[in-house]
Amino acid sequence: MYPAYIEVAKFQKEEGAKRSFQWAYSTEKMHKKLYEKAFEAVNNDKDVTLGAVQVCEVCGYTLEGDAPDRCLLCNVAKDRFTAFK
Ligand SMILES: [Fe+2]
């Protein structure tokens, strides 16, 4: 759905909406990787093992591991990430 939303936002010249949908789309791709990892563990009768999951409080960018010095999507500093362990 995000590609269509992004195109509509471009057509309507809604830059803020376009940016938000692009961030959400990028973040959902990372969520997909985490879900796939959990799914694989469940299919092997195991619990998923994850490192700290970092979430950018500005754009929602999510990654497993250490927070980057700057968010790869919105460029805020590392201290804007929240770690979930
Ligand atoms: Fe961000």
PDB file of the backbone (N, CA, C, O) and the ligand in Angstrom, with CONECT records:
HET    LIG  A 101       1
ATOM      1  N   MET A   1       0.810  -1.204   0.000  1.00  0.00           N
ATOM      2  CA  MET A   1       0.000   0.000   0.000  1.00  0.00           C
ATOM      3  C   MET A   1       0.853   1.268   0.000  1.00  0.00           C
ATOM      4  O   MET A   1       0.437   2.298  -0.530  1.00  0.00           O
ATOM      5  N   TYR A   2       2.050   1.192   0.596  1.00  0.00           N
ATOM      6  CA  TYR A   2       2.854   2.414   0.697  1.00  0.00           C
ATOM      7  C   TYR A   2       3.265   2.993  -0.652  1.00  0.00           C
ATOM      8  O   TYR A   2       3.226   4.212  -0.813  1.00  0.00           O
ATOM      9  N   PRO A   3       3.661   2.167  -1.639  1.00  0.00           N
ATOM     10  CA  PRO A   3       4.004   2.775  -2.938  1.00  0.00           C
ATOM     11  C   PRO A   3       2.855   3.607  -3.511  1.00  0.00           C
ATOM     12  O   PRO A   3       3.081   4.685  -4.060  1.00  0.00           O
ATOM     13  N   ALA A   4       1.631   3.110  -3.384  1.00  0.00           N
ATOM     14  CA  ALA A   4       0.483   3.871  -3.902  1.00  0.00           C
ATOM     15  C   ALA A   4       0.287   5.155  -3.097  1.00  0.00           C
ATOM     16  O   ALA A   4       0.024   6.214  -3.668  1.00  0.00           O
ATOM     17  N   TYR A   5       0.414   5.064  -1.782  1.00  0.00           N
ATOM     18  CA  TYR A   5       0.269   6.255  -0.939  1.00  0.00           C
ATOM     19  C   TYR A   5       1.328   7.299  -1.292  1.00  0.00           C
ATOM     20  O   TYR A   5       1.045   8.496  -1.345  1.00  0.00           O
ATOM     21  N   ILE A   6       2.544   6.826  -1.531  1.00  0.00           N
ATOM     22  CA  ILE A   6       3.636   7.744  -1.876  1.00  0.00           C
ATOM     23  C   ILE A   6       3.328   8.455  -3.187  1.00  0.00           C
ATOM     24  O   ILE A   6       3.547   9.660  -3.314  1.00  0.00           O
ATOM     25  N   GLU A   7       2.819   7.707  -4.160  1.00  0.00           N
ATOM     26  CA  GLU A   7       2.488   8.324  -5.452  1.00  0.00           C
ATOM     27  C   GLU A   7       1.367   9.357  -5.320  1.00  0.00           C
ATOM     28  O   GLU A   7       1.414  10.417  -5.944  1.00  0.00           O
ATOM     29  N   VAL A   8       0.378   9.046  -4.516  1.00  0.00           N
ATOM     30  CA  VAL A   8      -0.724  10.006  -4.304  1.00  0.00           C
ATOM     31  C   VAL A   8      -0.194  11.273  -3.632  1.00  0.00           C
ATOM     32  O   VAL A   8      -0.555  12.388  -4.009  1.00  0.00           O
ATOM     33  N   ALA A   9       0.666  11.082  -2.634  1.00  0.00           N
ATOM     34  CA  ALA A   9       1.238  12.242  -1.936  1.00  0.00           C
ATOM     35  C   ALA A   9       2.055  13.096  -2.899  1.00  0.00           C
ATOM     36  O   ALA A   9       1.996  14.324  -2.842  1.00  0.00           O
ATOM     37  N   LYS A  10       2.816  12.455  -3.780  1.00  0.00           N
ATOM     38  CA  LYS A  10       3.578  13.204  -4.796  1.00  0.00           C
ATOM     39  C   LYS A  10       2.618  13.979  -5.694  1.00  0.00           C
ATOM     40  O   LYS A  10       2.828  15.163  -5.957  1.00  0.00           O
ATOM     41  N   PHE A  11       1.575  13.316  -6.161  1.00  0.00           N
ATOM     42  CA  PHE A  11       0.604  13.943  -7.058  1.00  0.00           C
ATOM     43  C   PHE A  11      -0.053  15.149  -6.394  1.00  0.00           C
ATOM     44  O   PHE A  11      -0.308  16.167  -7.038  1.00  0.00           O
ATOM     45  N   GLN A  12      -0.319  15.017  -5.103  1.00  0.00           N
ATOM     46  CA  GLN A  12      -0.982  16.102  -4.378  1.00  0.00           C
ATOM     47  C   GLN A  12       0.002  17.112  -3.792  1.00  0.00           C
ATOM     48  O   GLN A  12      -0.387  18.054  -3.102  1.00  0.00           O
ATOM     49  N   LYS A  13       1.289  16.892  -4.083  1.00  0.00           N
ATOM     50  CA  LYS A  13       2.348  17.786  -3.608  1.00  0.00           C
ATOM     51  C   LYS A  13       2.326  17.934  -2.076  1.00  0.00           C
ATOM     52  O   LYS A  13       2.517  19.021  -1.531  1.00  0.00           O
ATOM     53  N   GLU A  14       2.092  16.822  -1.422  1.00  0.00           N
ATOM     54  CA  GLU A  14       2.078  16.769   0.045  1.00  0.00           C
ATOM     55  C   GLU A  14       3.421  16.195   0.505  1.00  0.00           C
ATOM     56  O   GLU A  14       3.547  14.993   0.734  1.00  0.00           O
ATOM     57  N   GLU A  15       4.402  17.056   0.633  1.00  0.00           N
ATOM     58  CA  GLU A  15       5.758  16.607   0.939  1.00  0.00           C
ATOM     59  C   GLU A  15       5.857  15.914   2.302  1.00  0.00           C
ATOM     60  O   GLU A  15       6.566  14.916   2.435  1.00  0.00           O
ATOM     61  N   GLY A  16       5.163  16.427   3.300  1.00  0.00           N
ATOM     62  CA  GLY A  16       5.207  15.800   4.614  1.00  0.00           C
ATOM     63  C   GLY A  16       4.612  14.396   4.595  1.00  0.00           C
ATOM     64  O   GLY A  16       5.158  13.472   5.199  1.00  0.00           O
ATOM     65  N   ALA A  17       3.495  14.245   3.900  1.00  0.00           N
ATOM     66  CA  ALA A  17       2.872  12.921   3.798  1.00  0.00           C
ATOM     67  C   ALA A  17       3.773  11.974   3.015  1.00  0.00           C
ATOM     68  O   ALA A  17       3.923  10.808   3.381  1.00  0.00           O
ATOM     69  N   LYS A  18       4.370  12.470   1.945  1.00  0.00           N
ATOM     70  CA  LYS A  18       5.263  11.632   1.141  1.00  0.00           C
ATOM     71  C   LYS A  18       6.424  11.129   2.002  1.00  0.00           C
ATOM     72  O   LYS A  18       6.749   9.941   1.981  1.00  0.00           O
ATOM     73  N   ARG A  19       7.046  12.038   2.761  1.00  0.00           N
ATOM     74  CA  ARG A  19       8.174  11.660   3.603  1.00  0.00           C
ATOM     75  C   ARG A  19       7.733  10.623   4.649  1.00  0.00           C
ATOM     76  O   ARG A  19       8.428   9.633   4.876  1.00  0.00           O
ATOM     77  N   SER A  20       6.603  10.853   5.268  1.00  0.00           N
ATOM     78  CA  SER A  20       6.109   9.927   6.287  1.00  0.00           C
ATOM     79  C   SER A  20       5.857   8.536   5.691  1.00  0.00           C
ATOM     80  O   SER A  20       6.222   7.529   6.298  1.00  0.00           O
ATOM     81  N   PHE A  21       5.243   8.477   4.525  1.00  0.00           N
ATOM     82  CA  PHE A  21       4.973   7.177   3.889  1.00  0.00           C
ATOM     83  C   PHE A  21       6.263   6.497   3.463  1.00  0.00           C
ATOM     84  O   PHE A  21       6.380   5.275   3.557  1.00  0.00           O
ATOM     85  N   GLN A  22       7.227   7.269   2.999  1.00  0.00           N
ATOM     86  CA  GLN A  22       8.513   6.679   2.614  1.00  0.00           C
ATOM     87  C   GLN A  22       9.213   6.090   3.836  1.00  0.00           C
ATOM     88  O   GLN A  22       9.773   4.997   3.764  1.00  0.00           O
ATOM     89  N   TRP A  23       9.184   6.809   4.954  1.00  0.00           N
ATOM     90  CA  TRP A  23       9.787   6.299   6.184  1.00  0.00           C
ATOM     91  C   TRP A  23       9.065   5.032   6.641  1.00  0.00           C
ATOM     92  O   TRP A  23       9.700   4.041   7.004  1.00  0.00           O
ATOM     93  N   ALA A  24       7.752   5.074   6.619  1.00  0.00           N
ATOM     94  CA  ALA A  24       6.981   3.899   7.046  1.00  0.00           C
ATOM     95  C   ALA A  24       7.270   2.698   6.150  1.00  0.00           C
ATOM     96  O   ALA A  24       7.406   1.575   6.636  1.00  0.00           O
ATOM     97  N   TYR A  25       7.363   2.931   4.853  1.00  0.00           N
ATOM     98  CA  TYR A  25       7.635   1.844   3.901  1.00  0.00           C
ATOM     99  C   TYR A  25       9.008   1.231   4.175  1.00  0.00           C
ATOM    100  O   TYR A  25       9.153   0.009   4.192  1.00  0.00           O
ATOM    101  N   SER A  26       9.995   2.066   4.385  1.00  0.00           N
ATOM    102  CA  SER A  26      11.348   1.569   4.679  1.00  0.00           C
ATOM    103  C   SER A  26      11.369   0.789   5.984  1.00  0.00           C
ATOM    104  O   SER A  26      12.010  -0.258   6.083  1.00  0.00           O
ATOM    105  N   THR A  27      10.671   1.300   6.975  1.00  0.00           N
ATOM    106  CA  THR A  27      10.643   0.633   8.272  1.00  0.00           C
ATOM    107  C   THR A  27       9.914  -0.706   8.189  1.00  0.00           C
ATOM    108  O   THR A  27      10.328  -1.676   8.823  1.00  0.00           O
ATOM    109  N   GLU A  28       8.845  -0.765   7.423  1.00  0.00           N
ATOM    110  CA  GLU A  28       8.121  -2.036   7.287  1.00  0.00           C
ATOM    111  C   GLU A  28       8.994  -3.111   6.646  1.00  0.00           C
ATOM    112  O   GLU A  28       8.828  -4.297   6.935  1.00  0.00           O
ATOM    113  N   LYS A  29       9.905  -2.715   5.796  1.00  0.00           N
ATOM    114  CA  LYS A  29      10.820  -3.699   5.196  1.00  0.00           C
ATOM    115  C   LYS A  29      11.698  -4.317   6.288  1.00  0.00           C
ATOM    116  O   LYS A  29      11.986  -5.513   6.251  1.00  0.00           O
ATOM    117  N   MET A  30      12.119  -3.508   7.251  1.00  0.00           N
ATOM    118  CA  MET A  30      12.916  -4.042   8.358  1.00  0.00           C
ATOM    119  C   MET A  30      12.050  -4.915   9.251  1.00  0.00           C
ATOM    120  O   MET A  30      12.498  -5.962   9.718  1.00  0.00           O
ATOM    121  N   HIS A  31      10.818  -4.496   9.491  1.00  0.00           N
ATOM    122  CA  HIS A  31       9.910  -5.319  10.286  1.00  0.00           C
ATOM    123  C   HIS A  31       9.740  -6.691   9.634  1.00  0.00           C
ATOM    124  O   HIS A  31       9.691  -7.709  10.324  1.00  0.00           O
ATOM    125  N   LYS A  32       9.653  -6.712   8.323  1.00  0.00           N
ATOM    126  CA  LYS A  32       9.484  -7.981   7.598  1.00  0.00           C
ATOM    127  C   LYS A  32      10.637  -8.930   7.914  1.00  0.00           C
ATOM    128  O   LYS A  32      10.418 -10.124   8.119  1.00  0.00           O
ATOM    129  N   LYS A  33      11.851  -8.412   7.952  1.00  0.00           N
ATOM    130  CA  LYS A  33      13.012  -9.263   8.258  1.00  0.00           C
ATOM    131  C   LYS A  33      12.906  -9.840   9.673  1.00  0.00           C
ATOM    132  O   LYS A  33      13.220 -11.008   9.902  1.00  0.00           O
ATOM    133  N   LEU A  34      12.457  -9.001  10.622  1.00  0.00           N
ATOM    134  CA  LEU A  34      12.315  -9.486  11.997  1.00  0.00           C
ATOM    135  C   LEU A  34      11.213 -10.543  12.093  1.00  0.00           C
ATOM    136  O   LEU A  34      11.368 -11.543  12.794  1.00  0.00           O
ATOM    137  N   TYR A  35      10.102 -10.321  11.387  1.00  0.00           N
ATOM    138  CA  TYR A  35       9.015 -11.305  11.386  1.00  0.00           C
ATOM    139  C   TYR A  35       9.482 -12.618  10.761  1.00  0.00           C
ATOM    140  O   TYR A  35       9.143 -13.696  11.248  1.00  0.00           O
ATOM    141  N   GLU A  36      10.252 -12.525   9.692  1.00  0.00           N
ATOM    142  CA  GLU A  36      10.748 -13.738   9.037  1.00  0.00           C
ATOM    143  C   GLU A  36      11.674 -14.522   9.970  1.00  0.00           C
ATOM    144  O   GLU A  36      11.650 -15.752   9.991  1.00  0.00           O
ATOM    145  N   LYS A  37      12.479 -13.802  10.730  1.00  0.00           N
ATOM    146  CA  LYS A  37      13.378 -14.451  11.685  1.00  0.00           C
ATOM    147  C   LYS A  37      12.557 -15.163  12.767  1.00  0.00           C
ATOM    148  O   LYS A  37      12.874 -16.292  13.142  1.00  0.00           O
ATOM    149  N   ALA A  38      11.525 -14.518  13.260  1.00  0.00           N
ATOM    150  CA  ALA A  38      10.653 -15.125  14.268  1.00  0.00           C
ATOM    151  C   ALA A  38       9.901 -16.325  13.688  1.00  0.00           C
ATOM    152  O   ALA A  38       9.751 -17.352  14.350  1.00  0.00           O
ATOM    153  N   PHE A  39       9.439 -16.186  12.466  1.00  0.00           N
ATOM    154  CA  PHE A  39       8.696 -17.263  11.808  1.00  0.00           C
ATOM    155  C   PHE A  39       9.574 -18.501  11.638  1.00  0.00           C
ATOM    156  O   PHE A  39       9.130 -19.627  11.863  1.00  0.00           O
ATOM    157  N   GLU A  40      10.818 -18.276  11.239  1.00  0.00           N
ATOM    158  CA  GLU A  40      11.743 -19.388  11.068  1.00  0.00           C
ATOM    159  C   GLU A  40      11.982 -20.100  12.401  1.00  0.00           C
ATOM    160  O   GLU A  40      12.022 -21.329  12.457  1.00  0.00           O
ATOM    161  N   ALA A  41      12.140 -19.323  13.468  1.00  0.00           N
ATOM    162  CA  ALA A  41      12.354 -19.931  14.785  1.00  0.00           C
ATOM    163  C   ALA A  41      11.145 -20.766  15.187  1.00  0.00           C
ATOM    164  O   ALA A  41      11.295 -21.897  15.650  1.00  0.00           O
ATOM    165  N   VAL A  42       9.962 -20.220  15.015  1.00  0.00           N
ATOM    166  CA  VAL A  42       8.735 -20.938  15.383  1.00  0.00           C
ATOM    167  C   VAL A  42       8.617 -22.228  14.580  1.00  0.00           C
ATOM    168  O   VAL A  42       8.230 -23.267  15.114  1.00  0.00           O
ATOM    169  N   ASN A  43       8.948 -22.154  13.308  1.00  0.00           N
ATOM    170  CA  ASN A  43       8.871 -23.357  12.476  1.00  0.00           C
ATOM    171  C   ASN A  43       9.876 -24.422  12.893  1.00  0.00           C
ATOM    172  O   ASN A  43       9.749 -25.586  12.513  1.00  0.00           O
ATOM    173  N   ASN A  44      10.869 -24.025  13.671  1.00  0.00           N
ATOM    174  CA  ASN A  44      11.839 -24.978  14.210  1.00  0.00           C
ATOM    175  C   ASN A  44      11.608 -25.242  15.694  1.00  0.00           C
ATOM    176  O   ASN A  44      12.503 -25.694  16.408  1.00  0.00           O
ATOM    177  N   ASP A  45      10.371 -24.947  16.147  1.00  0.00           N
ATOM    178  CA  ASP A  45       9.981 -25.153  17.547  1.00  0.00           C
ATOM    179  C   ASP A  45      10.902 -24.446  18.527  1.00  0.00           C
ATOM    180  O   ASP A  45      11.222 -24.979  19.589  1.00  0.00           O
ATOM    181  N   LYS A  46      11.323 -23.249  18.164  1.00  0.00           N
ATOM    182  CA  LYS A  46      12.197 -22.464  19.039  1.00  0.00           C
ATOM    183  C   LYS A  46      11.613 -21.064  19.209  1.00  0.00           C
ATOM    184  O   LYS A  46      10.749 -20.624  18.451  1.00  0.00           O
ATOM    185  N   ASP A  47      12.115 -20.391  20.226  1.00  0.00           N
ATOM    186  CA  ASP A  47      11.810 -18.962  20.371  1.00  0.00           C
ATOM    187  C   ASP A  47      12.844 -18.185  19.578  1.00  0.00           C
ATOM    188  O   ASP A  47      13.997 -18.601  19.466  1.00  0.00           O
ATOM    189  N   VAL A  48      12.437 -17.082  19.040  1.00  0.00           N
ATOM    190  CA  VAL A  48      13.380 -16.252  18.298  1.00  0.00           C
ATOM    191  C   VAL A  48      14.371 -15.625  19.271  1.00  0.00           C
ATOM    192  O   VAL A  48      14.013 -15.258  20.390  1.00  0.00           O
ATOM    193  N   THR A  49      15.596 -15.510  18.840  1.00  0.00           N
ATOM    194  CA  THR A  49      16.633 -14.847  19.625  1.00  0.00           C
ATOM    195  C   THR A  49      17.008 -13.565  18.906  1.00  0.00           C
ATOM    196  O   THR A  49      17.511 -13.579  17.783  1.00  0.00           O
ATOM    197  N   LEU A  50      16.753 -12.468  19.579  1.00  0.00           N
ATOM    198  CA  LEU A  50      17.068 -11.168  18.986  1.00  0.00           C
ATOM    199  C   LEU A  50      18.002 -10.403  19.905  1.00  0.00           C
ATOM    200  O   LEU A  50      17.967 -10.565  21.125  1.00  0.00           O
ATOM    201  N   GLY A  51      18.832  -9.573  19.309  1.00  0.00           N
ATOM    202  CA  GLY A  51      19.601  -8.614  20.084  1.00  0.00           C
ATOM    203  C   GLY A  51      18.683  -7.453  20.416  1.00  0.00           C
ATOM    204  O   GLY A  51      17.473  -7.530  20.200  1.00  0.00           O
ATOM    205  N   ALA A  52      19.242  -6.405  20.927  1.00  0.00           N
ATOM    206  CA  ALA A  52      18.435  -5.219  21.207  1.00  0.00           C
ATOM    207  C   ALA A  52      17.797  -4.722  19.908  1.00  0.00           C
ATOM    208  O   ALA A  52      18.444  -4.683  18.861  1.00  0.00           O
ATOM    209  N   VAL A  53      16.546  -4.351  19.991  1.00  0.00           N
ATOM    210  CA  VAL A  53      15.861  -3.763  18.840  1.00  0.00           C
ATOM    211  C   VAL A  53      15.789  -2.260  19.089  1.00  0.00           C
ATOM    212  O   VAL A  53      15.263  -1.811  20.108  1.00  0.00           O
ATOM    213  N   GLN A  54      16.315  -1.507  18.164  1.00  0.00           N
ATOM    214  CA  GLN A  54      16.369  -0.051  18.286  1.00  0.00           C
ATOM    215  C   GLN A  54      15.293   0.572  17.405  1.00  0.00           C
ATOM    216  O   GLN A  54      15.123   0.185  16.249  1.00  0.00           O
ATOM    217  N   VAL A  55      14.572   1.537  17.958  1.00  0.00           N
ATOM    218  CA  VAL A  55      13.517   2.206  17.201  1.00  0.00           C
ATOM    219  C   VAL A  55      13.750   3.719  17.263  1.00  0.00           C
ATOM    220  O   VAL A  55      13.859   4.293  18.347  1.00  0.00           O
ATOM    221  N   CYS A  56      13.825   4.345  16.113  1.00  0.00           N
ATOM    222  CA  CYS A  56      13.959   5.801  16.046  1.00  0.00           C
ATOM    223  C   CYS A  56      12.620   6.424  16.429  1.00  0.00           C
ATOM    224  O   CYS A  56      11.586   6.108  15.842  1.00  0.00           O
ATOM    225  N   GLU A  57      12.653   7.311  17.421  1.00  0.00           N
ATOM    226  CA  GLU A  57      11.404   7.913  17.890  1.00  0.00           C
ATOM    227  C   GLU A  57      10.843   8.944  16.915  1.00  0.00           C
ATOM    228  O   GLU A  57       9.692   9.356  17.056  1.00  0.00           O
ATOM    229  N   VAL A  58      11.619   9.360  15.947  1.00  0.00           N
ATOM    230  CA  VAL A  58      11.154  10.366  14.991  1.00  0.00           C
ATOM    231  C   VAL A  58      10.476   9.724  13.788  1.00  0.00           C
ATOM    232  O   VAL A  58       9.371  10.117  13.413  1.00  0.00           O
ATOM    233  N   CYS A  59      11.133   8.738  13.180  1.00  0.00           N
ATOM    234  CA  CYS A  59      10.609   8.180  11.931  1.00  0.00           C
ATOM    235  C   CYS A  59      10.181   6.730  12.038  1.00  0.00           C
ATOM    236  O   CYS A  59       9.536   6.205  11.130  1.00  0.00           O
ATOM    237  N   GLY A  60      10.533   6.073  13.141  1.00  0.00           N
ATOM    238  CA  GLY A  60      10.151   4.681  13.315  1.00  0.00           C
ATOM    239  C   GLY A  60      11.137   3.679  12.749  1.00  0.00           C
ATOM    240  O   GLY A  60      10.902   2.472  12.819  1.00  0.00           O
ATOM    241  N   TYR A  61      12.227   4.156  12.193  1.00  0.00           N
ATOM    242  CA  TYR A  61      13.222   3.221  11.655  1.00  0.00           C
ATOM    243  C   TYR A  61      13.605   2.226  12.737  1.00  0.00           C
ATOM    244  O   TYR A  61      13.841   2.610  13.883  1.00  0.00           O
ATOM    245  N   THR A  62      13.668   0.963  12.384  1.00  0.00           N
ATOM    246  CA  THR A  62      13.888  -0.107  13.338  1.00  0.00           C
ATOM    247  C   THR A  62      15.031  -0.976  12.864  1.00  0.00           C
ATOM    248  O   THR A  62      15.136  -1.302  11.681  1.00  0.00           O
ATOM    249  N   LEU A  63      15.884  -1.346  13.798  1.00  0.00           N
ATOM    250  CA  LEU A  63      16.958  -2.271  13.462  1.00  0.00           C
ATOM    251  C   LEU A  63      17.308  -3.097  14.679  1.00  0.00           C
ATOM    252  O   LEU A  63      17.012  -2.717  15.812  1.00  0.00           O
ATOM    253  N   GLU A  64      17.940  -4.228  14.434  1.00  0.00           N
ATOM    254  CA  GLU A  64      18.421  -5.082  15.499  1.00  0.00           C
ATOM    255  C   GLU A  64      19.902  -4.798  15.684  1.00  0.00           C
ATOM    256  O   GLU A  64      20.659  -4.750  14.715  1.00  0.00           O
ATOM    257  N   GLY A  65      20.310  -4.610  16.932  1.00  0.00           N
ATOM    258  CA  GLY A  65      21.722  -4.354  17.221  1.00  0.00           C
ATOM    259  C   GLY A  65      21.892  -2.978  17.835  1.00  0.00           C
ATOM    260  O   GLY A  65      20.991  -2.457  18.493  1.00  0.00           O
ATOM    261  N   ASP A  66      23.043  -2.408  17.615  1.00  0.00           N
ATOM    262  CA  ASP A  66      23.337  -1.091  18.174  1.00  0.00           C
ATOM    263  C   ASP A  66      22.732   0.012  17.305  1.00  0.00           C
ATOM    264  O   ASP A  66      22.662  -0.110  16.082  1.00  0.00           O
ATOM    265  N   ALA A  67      22.304   1.078  17.952  1.00  0.00           N
ATOM    266  CA  ALA A  67      21.781   2.226  17.204  1.00  0.00           C
ATOM    267  C   ALA A  67      22.931   2.874  16.427  1.00  0.00           C
ATOM    268  O   ALA A  67      24.053   2.951  16.926  1.00  0.00           O
ATOM    269  N   PRO A  68      22.656   3.330  15.229  1.00  0.00           N
ATOM    270  CA  PRO A  68      23.690   4.017  14.454  1.00  0.00           C
ATOM    271  C   PRO A  68      23.928   5.421  15.022  1.00  0.00           C
ATOM    272  O   PRO A  68      23.092   5.943  15.759  1.00  0.00           O
ATOM    273  N   ASP A  69      25.043   6.017  14.684  1.00  0.00           N
ATOM    274  CA  ASP A  69      25.315   7.386  15.148  1.00  0.00           C
ATOM    275  C   ASP A  69      24.237   8.353  14.689  1.00  0.00           C
ATOM    276  O   ASP A  69      23.869   9.275  15.418  1.00  0.00           O
ATOM    277  N   ARG A  70      23.733   8.141  13.484  1.00  0.00           N
ATOM    278  CA  ARG A  70      22.636   8.966  12.952  1.00  0.00           C
ATOM    279  C   ARG A  70      21.633   8.026  12.282  1.00  0.00           C
ATOM    280  O   ARG A  70      22.014   7.023  11.680  1.00  0.00           O
ATOM    281  N   CYS A  71      20.355   8.364  12.396  1.00  0.00           N
ATOM    282  CA  CYS A  71      19.310   7.542  11.787  1.00  0.00           C
ATOM    283  C   CYS A  71      19.497   7.519  10.266  1.00  0.00           C
ATOM    284  O   CYS A  71      19.727   8.549   9.632  1.00  0.00           O
ATOM    285  N   LEU A  72      19.392   6.321   9.710  1.00  0.00           N
ATOM    286  CA  LEU A  72      19.600   6.164   8.275  1.00  0.00           C
ATOM    287  C   LEU A  72      18.457   6.753   7.453  1.00  0.00           C
ATOM    288  O   LEU A  72      18.616   7.000   6.258  1.00  0.00           O
ATOM    289  N   LEU A  73      17.313   6.977   8.084  1.00  0.00           N
ATOM    290  CA  LEU A  73      16.185   7.557   7.349  1.00  0.00           C
ATOM    291  C   LEU A  73      16.043   9.060   7.581  1.00  0.00           C
ATOM    292  O   LEU A  73      15.970   9.836   6.628  1.00  0.00           O
ATOM    293  N   CYS A  74      16.006   9.463   8.841  1.00  0.00           N
ATOM    294  CA  CYS A  74      15.688  10.868   9.117  1.00  0.00           C
ATOM    295  C   CYS A  74      16.881  11.666   9.640  1.00  0.00           C
ATOM    296  O   CYS A  74      16.788  12.878   9.836  1.00  0.00           O
ATOM    297  N   ASN A  75      17.996  10.983   9.863  1.00  0.00           N
ATOM    298  CA  ASN A  75      19.268  11.625  10.214  1.00  0.00           C
ATOM    299  C   ASN A  75      19.339  12.222  11.623  1.00  0.00           C
ATOM    300  O   ASN A  75      20.242  13.010  11.902  1.00  0.00           O
ATOM    301  N   VAL A  76      18.414  11.867  12.511  1.00  0.00           N
ATOM    302  CA  VAL A  76      18.550  12.353  13.895  1.00  0.00           C
ATOM    303  C   VAL A  76      19.680  11.602  14.579  1.00  0.00           C
ATOM    304  O   VAL A  76      20.108  10.544  14.117  1.00  0.00           O
ATOM    305  N   ALA A  77      20.167  12.167  15.702  1.00  0.00           N
ATOM    306  CA  ALA A  77      21.286  11.575  16.426  1.00  0.00           C
ATOM    307  C   ALA A  77      20.867  10.303  17.164  1.00  0.00           C
ATOM    308  O   ALA A  77      19.687  10.043  17.402  1.00  0.00           O
ATOM    309  N   LYS A  78      21.878   9.536  17.509  1.00  0.00           N
ATOM    310  CA  LYS A  78      21.721   8.238  18.177  1.00  0.00           C
ATOM    311  C   LYS A  78      20.839   8.285  19.415  1.00  0.00           C
ATOM    312  O   LYS A  78      20.132   7.324  19.718  1.00  0.00           O
ATOM    313  N   ASP A  79      20.881   9.414  20.133  1.00  0.00           N
ATOM    314  CA  ASP A  79      20.117   9.488  21.386  1.00  0.00           C
ATOM    315  C   ASP A  79      18.602   9.544  21.169  1.00  0.00           C
ATOM    316  O   ASP A  79      17.840   9.523  22.136  1.00  0.00           O
ATOM    317  N   ARG A  80      18.169   9.613  19.939  1.00  0.00           N
ATOM    318  CA  ARG A  80      16.732   9.595  19.634  1.00  0.00           C
ATOM    319  C   ARG A  80      16.201   8.180  19.400  1.00  0.00           C
ATOM    320  O   ARG A  80      15.031   7.995  19.065  1.00  0.00           O
ATOM    321  N   PHE A  81      17.068   7.190  19.579  1.00  0.00           N
ATOM    322  CA  PHE A  81      16.643   5.795  19.457  1.00  0.00           C
ATOM    323  C   PHE A  81      16.296   5.249  20.843  1.00  0.00           C
ATOM    324  O   PHE A  81      16.939   5.587  21.837  1.00  0.00           O
ATOM    325  N   THR A  82      15.282   4.413  20.889  1.00  0.00           N
ATOM    326  CA  THR A  82      14.920   3.693  22.097  1.00  0.00           C
ATOM    327  C   THR A  82      15.240   2.226  21.879  1.00  0.00           C
ATOM    328  O   THR A  82      14.879   1.644  20.856  1.00  0.00           O
ATOM    329  N   ALA A  83      15.925   1.633  22.854  1.00  0.00           N
ATOM    330  CA  ALA A  83      16.300   0.221  22.758  1.00  0.00           C
ATOM    331  C   ALA A  83      15.271  -0.637  23.479  1.00  0.00           C
ATOM    332  O   ALA A  83      14.872  -0.339  24.604  1.00  0.00           O
ATOM    333  N   PHE A  84      14.852  -1.696  22.818  1.00  0.00           N
ATOM    334  CA  PHE A  84      13.969  -2.703  23.421  1.00  0.00           C
ATOM    335  C   PHE A  84      14.759  -3.997  23.486  1.00  0.00           C
ATOM    336  O   PHE A  84      15.223  -4.507  22.466  1.00  0.00           O
ATOM    337  N   LYS A  85      14.909  -4.525  24.699  1.00  0.00           N
ATOM    338  CA  LYS A  85      15.734  -5.741  24.894  1.00  0.00           C
ATOM    339  C   LYS A  85      14.878  -6.884  25.350  1.00  0.00           C
ATOM    340  O   LYS A  85      15.383  -7.985  25.567  1.00  0.00           O
TER     341      LYS A  85
HETATM  342 FE   LIG A 101      14.726   8.236  12.172  1.00  0.00          FE2+
END
